[in-house]
Amino acid sequence: MFSIYILTHNEEIDIADCIQSALLSDDVVVVDSLSTDRTIDIAQQYPVRVVQHAFESHGQQRTWMLESIPPKHDWVYILEADERMTPALFQECLQAIQGDRYVGYYVAERVMFLGQWIRRSTQYPATSSGC
């Protein structure tokens, strides 16, 4: 198993769907950057840990959460609130963390727009890979 951390700031539109997708894990942590909307209220309706920390930069926020919030598991997957953990990705991650072959794992995103997958954008068609 692995922990899932979700980064948020004013994500009331996306946070419920994101958390629901992440609940495949038994350790979900919402790391909120002092939202002023209903993000925290919505997150607290789920069996997740909610922690707030002022945002400085993406890198600093990720470093802070990894150093300050103890995960339940050795591996952590970081989601943004507008991303989703699919069952297939969850299973792929479970397989990847078995043994000591990998020290990290890169996942290519599938960018969706109006319900359609934009096939040749940003990181796609790069594939997931261990490192």
Secondary structure in CASP SS format (residue, H / E / C, confidence):
PFRMAT SS
TARGET T0000
AUTHOR 0000-0000-0000
METHOD secondary structure of the structure
MODEL  1
M C 1.00
F C 1.00
S E 1.00
I E 1.00
Y E 1.00
I E 1.00
L E 1.00
T E 1.00
H C 1.00
N C 1.00
E C 1.00
E C 1.00
I C 1.00
D C 1.00
I H 1.00
A H 1.00
D H 1.00
C H 1.00
I H 1.00
Q H 1.00
S H 1.00
A H 1.00
L C 1.00
L C 1.00
S C 1.00
D C 1.00
D C 1.00
V E 1.00
V E 1.00
V E 1.00
V E 1.00
D E 1.00
S C 1.00
L C 1.00
S C 1.00
T C 1.00
D C 1.00
R C 1.00
T H 1.00
I H 1.00
D H 1.00
I H 1.00
A H 1.00
Q C 1.00
Q C 1.00
Y C 1.00
P C 1.00
V C 1.00
R E 1.00
V E 1.00
V E 1.00
Q E 1.00
H C 1.00
A C 1.00
F C 1.00
E C 1.00
S C 1.00
H H 1.00
G H 1.00
Q H 1.00
Q H 1.00
R H 1.00
T H 1.00
W H 1.00
M H 1.00
L H 1.00
E H 1.00
S H 1.00
I C 1.00
P C 1.00
P C 1.00
K C 1.00
H C 1.00
D C 1.00
W C 1.00
V E 1.00
Y E 1.00
I E 1.00
L E 1.00
E E 1.00
A C 1.00
D C 1.00
E C 1.00
R C 1.00
M C 1.00
T C 1.00
P H 1.00
A H 1.00
L H 1.00
F H 1.00
Q H 1.00
E H 1.00
C H 1.00
L H 1.00
Q H 1.00
A H 1.00
I C 1.00
Q C 1.00
G C 1.00
D C 1.00
R C 1.00
Y C 1.00
V C 1.00
G C 1.00
Y E 1.00
Y E 1.00
V C 1.00
A C 1.00
E C 1.00
R C 1.00
V C 1.00
M E 1.00
F E 1.00
L C 1.00
G C 1.00
Q E 1.00
W E 1.00
I C 1.00
R C 1.00
R C 1.00
S C 1.00
T C 1.00
Q C 1.00
Y C 1.00
P C 1.00
A C 1.00
T C 1.00
S C 1.00
S E 1.00
G E 1.00
C C 1.00
END
